[in-house]
């Protein structure tokens, strides 16, 4: 079967969109994991400044997540 140029281009775009979506999903998953770890470390009494250094998250990200987490 011969693919038309349009079908070929749209299938390539779908593959690119899928690749980008997977990459973004992995990055979001990594961030979520870091936030969960930070929350556990805070609960264990680890100083926030050490958590920031270890996770490369900002204090604001950590505290915002902690506040949101505690509200649920």
VMD Tcl script that builds the backbone (N, CA, C; Angstrom):
set m [mol new atoms 216]
animate dup $m
set s [atomselect $m all]
$s set {name element resname resid chain x y z} {
  {N N UNK 1 A 0.851 -1.184 0.000}
  {CA C UNK 1 A 0.000 0.000 0.000}
  {C C UNK 1 A 0.889 1.238 0.000}
  {N N UNK 2 A 0.560 2.180 -0.810}
  {CA C UNK 2 A 1.339 3.411 -0.917}
  {C C UNK 2 A 0.733 4.455 0.004}
  {N N UNK 3 A 1.577 5.000 0.875}
  {CA C UNK 3 A 1.125 6.060 1.778}
  {C C UNK 3 A 1.194 7.400 1.071}
  {N N UNK 4 A 0.178 8.207 1.253}
  {CA C UNK 4 A 0.237 9.541 0.677}
  {C C UNK 4 A 1.163 10.386 1.544}
  {N N UNK 5 A 1.622 11.480 1.009}
  {CA C UNK 5 A 2.496 12.392 1.746}
  {C C UNK 5 A 1.809 12.885 3.010}
  {N N UNK 6 A 0.529 13.193 2.907}
  {CA C UNK 6 A -0.217 13.689 4.073}
  {C C UNK 6 A -0.259 12.636 5.174}
  {N N UNK 7 A -0.579 11.383 4.815}
  {CA C UNK 7 A -0.633 10.313 5.820}
  {C C UNK 7 A 0.726 10.126 6.466}
  {N N UNK 8 A 1.789 10.176 5.681}
  {CA C UNK 8 A 3.137 10.021 6.212}
  {C C UNK 8 A 3.477 11.147 7.184}
  {N N UNK 9 A 3.155 12.385 6.797}
  {CA C UNK 9 A 3.459 13.534 7.646}
  {C C UNK 9 A 2.647 13.508 8.938}
  {N N UNK 10 A 1.378 13.155 8.860}
  {CA C UNK 10 A 0.565 13.128 10.081}
  {C C UNK 10 A 0.988 11.995 11.000}
  {N N UNK 11 A 1.396 10.865 10.458}
  {CA C UNK 11 A 1.858 9.786 11.331}
  {C C UNK 11 A 3.160 10.199 12.014}
  {N N UNK 12 A 3.996 10.942 11.317}
  {CA C UNK 12 A 5.232 11.453 11.923}
  {C C UNK 12 A 4.941 12.453 13.027}
  {N N UNK 13 A 3.938 13.291 12.811}
  {CA C UNK 13 A 3.542 14.264 13.834}
  {C C UNK 13 A 2.982 13.556 15.061}
  {N N UNK 14 A 2.198 12.506 14.850}
  {CA C UNK 14 A 1.653 11.745 15.982}
  {C C UNK 14 A 2.775 11.119 16.795}
  {N N UNK 15 A 3.752 10.568 16.125}
  {CA C UNK 15 A 4.887 9.948 16.819}
  {C C UNK 15 A 5.677 10.991 17.607}
  {N N UNK 16 A 5.871 12.156 17.027}
  {CA C UNK 16 A 6.585 13.238 17.711}
  {C C UNK 16 A 5.798 13.700 18.929}
  {N N UNK 17 A 4.493 13.852 18.780}
  {CA C UNK 17 A 3.650 14.262 19.911}
  {C C UNK 17 A 3.703 13.220 21.021}
  {N N UNK 18 A 3.685 11.952 20.657}
  {CA C UNK 18 A 3.762 10.880 21.644}
  {C C UNK 18 A 5.105 10.931 22.379}
  {N N UNK 19 A 6.180 11.145 21.637}
  {CA C UNK 19 A 7.518 11.221 22.232}
  {C C UNK 19 A 7.603 12.391 23.208}
  {N N UNK 20 A 7.081 13.534 22.802}
  {CA C UNK 20 A 7.105 14.716 23.667}
  {C C UNK 20 A 6.254 14.472 24.912}
  {N N UNK 21 A 5.082 13.883 24.734}
  {CA C UNK 21 A 4.205 13.590 25.862}
  {C C UNK 21 A 4.850 12.648 26.857}
  {N N UNK 22 A 5.526 11.622 26.370}
  {CA C UNK 22 A 6.212 10.684 27.261}
  {C C UNK 22 A 7.330 11.370 28.028}
  {N N UNK 23 A 8.080 12.226 27.344}
  {CA C UNK 23 A 9.165 12.953 28.000}
  {C C UNK 23 A 8.616 13.865 29.094}
  {N N UNK 24 A 7.562 14.593 28.786}
  {CA C UNK 24 A 6.958 15.483 29.779}
  {C C UNK 24 A 6.402 14.689 30.954}
  {N N UNK 25 A 5.818 13.544 30.674}
  {CA C UNK 25 A 5.297 12.687 31.732}
  {C C UNK 25 A 6.388 12.188 32.654}
  {N N UNK 26 A 7.512 11.796 32.087}
  {CA C UNK 26 A 8.653 11.339 32.905}
  {C C UNK 26 A 9.171 12.473 33.776}
  {N N UNK 27 A 9.297 13.660 33.202}
  {CA C UNK 27 A 9.800 14.806 33.962}
  {C C UNK 27 A 8.849 15.152 35.112}
  {N N UNK 28 A 7.546 15.122 34.841}
  {CA C UNK 28 A 6.563 15.417 35.885}
  {C C UNK 28 A 6.612 14.336 36.970}
  {N N UNK 29 A 6.804 13.099 36.558}
  {CA C UNK 29 A 6.915 12.009 37.527}
  {C C UNK 29 A 8.135 12.157 38.420}
  {N N UNK 30 A 9.245 12.573 37.842}
  {CA C UNK 30 A 10.455 12.804 38.635}
  {C C UNK 30 A 10.228 13.904 39.659}
  {N N UNK 31 A 9.591 14.991 39.227}
  {CA C UNK 31 A 9.335 16.112 40.136}
  {C C UNK 31 A 8.409 15.665 41.260}
  {N N UNK 32 A 7.357 14.925 40.925}
  {CA C UNK 32 A 6.413 14.444 41.936}
  {C C UNK 32 A 7.135 13.549 42.952}
  {N N UNK 33 A 8.030 12.704 42.463}
  {CA C UNK 33 A 8.803 11.847 43.360}
  {C C UNK 33 A 9.687 12.653 44.294}
  {N N UNK 34 A 10.316 13.690 43.766}
  {CA C UNK 34 A 11.157 14.556 44.603}
  {C C UNK 34 A 10.325 15.262 45.667}
  {N N UNK 35 A 9.130 15.714 45.282}
  {CA C UNK 35 A 8.263 16.398 46.231}
  {C C UNK 35 A 7.802 15.454 47.342}
  {N N UNK 36 A 7.473 14.230 46.983}
  {CA C UNK 36 A 7.062 13.251 47.991}
  {C C UNK 36 A 8.215 12.941 48.937}
  {N N UNK 37 A 9.413 12.797 48.393}
  {CA C UNK 37 A 10.597 12.559 49.220}
  {C C UNK 37 A 10.845 13.738 50.147}
  {N N UNK 38 A 10.736 14.948 49.609}
  {CA C UNK 38 A 10.933 16.151 50.422}
  {C C UNK 38 A 9.932 16.189 51.572}
  {N N UNK 39 A 8.699 15.846 51.292}
  {CA C UNK 39 A 7.660 15.835 52.318}
  {C C UNK 39 A 8.011 14.838 53.428}
  {N N UNK 40 A 8.480 13.672 53.051}
  {CA C UNK 40 A 8.863 12.657 54.041}
  {C C UNK 40 A 10.069 13.119 54.859}
  {N N UNK 41 A 11.016 13.769 54.203}
  {CA C UNK 41 A 12.197 14.256 54.918}
  {C C UNK 41 A 11.835 15.353 55.913}
  {N N UNK 42 A 10.934 16.243 55.526}
  {CA C UNK 42 A 10.479 17.278 56.451}
  {C C UNK 42 A 9.823 16.621 57.660}
  {N N UNK 43 A 8.981 15.623 57.398}
  {CA C UNK 43 A 8.312 14.907 58.486}
  {C C UNK 43 A 9.306 14.219 59.409}
  {N N UNK 44 A 10.447 13.832 58.869}
  {CA C UNK 44 A 11.483 13.165 59.666}
  {C C UNK 44 A 12.383 14.157 60.387}
  {N N UNK 45 A 12.165 15.457 60.151}
  {CA C UNK 45 A 12.927 16.474 60.857}
  {C C UNK 45 A 14.185 16.962 60.159}
  {N N UNK 46 A 14.347 16.600 58.897}
  {CA C UNK 46 A 15.513 17.062 58.140}
  {C C UNK 46 A 15.328 18.550 57.819}
  {N N UNK 47 A 16.359 19.365 58.041}
  {CA C UNK 47 A 16.236 20.799 57.762}
  {C C UNK 47 A 15.911 21.074 56.284}
  {N N UNK 48 A 15.041 22.045 56.081}
  {CA C UNK 48 A 14.587 22.397 54.730}
  {C C UNK 48 A 15.753 22.743 53.812}
  {N N UNK 49 A 16.751 23.435 54.330}
  {CA C UNK 49 A 17.873 23.839 53.465}
  {C C UNK 49 A 18.616 22.624 52.912}
  {N N UNK 50 A 18.711 21.537 53.683}
  {CA C UNK 50 A 19.347 20.317 53.185}
  {C C UNK 50 A 18.481 19.616 52.140}
  {N N UNK 51 A 17.188 19.670 52.351}
  {CA C UNK 51 A 16.260 19.061 51.390}
  {C C UNK 51 A 16.327 19.793 50.059}
  {N N UNK 52 A 16.401 21.111 50.108}
  {CA C UNK 52 A 16.516 21.923 48.885}
  {C C UNK 52 A 17.784 21.534 48.130}
  {N N UNK 53 A 18.893 21.414 48.838}
  {CA C UNK 53 A 20.159 21.044 48.190}
  {C C UNK 53 A 20.079 19.645 47.584}
  {N N UNK 54 A 19.470 18.718 48.311}
  {CA C UNK 54 A 19.426 17.331 47.856}
  {C C UNK 54 A 18.478 17.113 46.685}
  {N N UNK 55 A 17.347 17.808 46.687}
  {CA C UNK 55 A 16.338 17.575 45.651}
  {C C UNK 55 A 16.419 18.533 44.471}
  {N N UNK 56 A 17.109 19.646 44.648}
  {CA C UNK 56 A 17.184 20.699 43.626}
  {C C UNK 56 A 15.827 21.353 43.395}
  {N N UNK 57 A 14.917 21.209 44.353}
  {CA C UNK 57 A 13.640 21.916 44.316}
  {C C UNK 57 A 13.793 23.212 45.092}
  {N N UNK 58 A 12.901 24.154 44.848}
  {CA C UNK 58 A 12.936 25.398 45.614}
  {C C UNK 58 A 12.155 25.210 46.913}
  {N N UNK 59 A 12.444 26.080 47.879}
  {CA C UNK 59 A 11.686 26.052 49.131}
  {C C UNK 59 A 10.200 26.238 48.846}
  {N N UNK 60 A 9.895 27.128 47.925}
  {CA C UNK 60 A 8.506 27.415 47.588}
  {C C UNK 60 A 7.805 26.174 47.042}
  {N N UNK 61 A 8.473 25.429 46.156}
  {CA C UNK 61 A 7.880 24.212 45.607}
  {C C UNK 61 A 7.599 23.204 46.717}
  {N N UNK 62 A 8.556 23.040 47.597}
  {CA C UNK 62 A 8.426 22.063 48.677}
  {C C UNK 62 A 7.310 22.458 49.632}
  {N N UNK 63 A 7.316 23.701 50.070}
  {CA C UNK 63 A 6.319 24.150 51.036}
  {C C UNK 63 A 4.909 24.176 50.436}
  {N N UNK 64 A 4.810 24.533 49.171}
  {CA C UNK 64 A 3.515 24.537 48.497}
  {C C UNK 64 A 2.968 23.116 48.416}
  {N N UNK 65 A 3.820 22.170 48.044}
  {CA C UNK 65 A 3.398 20.777 47.964}
  {C C UNK 65 A 2.998 20.262 49.338}
  {N N UNK 66 A 3.792 20.598 50.334}
  {CA C UNK 66 A 3.507 20.135 51.695}
  {C C UNK 66 A 2.146 20.662 52.150}
  {N N UNK 67 A 1.876 21.938 51.872}
  {CA C UNK 67 A 0.598 22.528 52.267}
  {C C UNK 67 A -0.546 21.821 51.534}
  {N N UNK 68 A -0.379 21.617 50.232}
  {CA C UNK 68 A -1.415 20.947 49.430}
  {C C UNK 68 A -1.613 19.505 49.922}
  {N N UNK 69 A -0.525 18.822 50.217}
  {CA C UNK 69 A -0.577 17.432 50.676}
  {C C UNK 69 A -1.314 17.317 52.013}
  {N N UNK 70 A -1.056 18.258 52.902}
  {CA C UNK 70 A -1.668 18.191 54.230}
  {C C UNK 70 A -3.155 18.530 54.199}
  {N N UNK 71 A -3.600 19.215 53.154}
  {CA C UNK 71 A -5.013 19.579 53.037}
  {C C UNK 71 A -5.866 18.402 52.569}
  {N N UNK 72 A -5.247 17.379 52.013}
  {CA C UNK 72 A -6.008 16.221 51.495}
  {C C UNK 72 A -6.144 15.164 52.507}
}
mol reanalyze $m
mol bondsrecalc $m
mol representation Tube
mol addrep $m
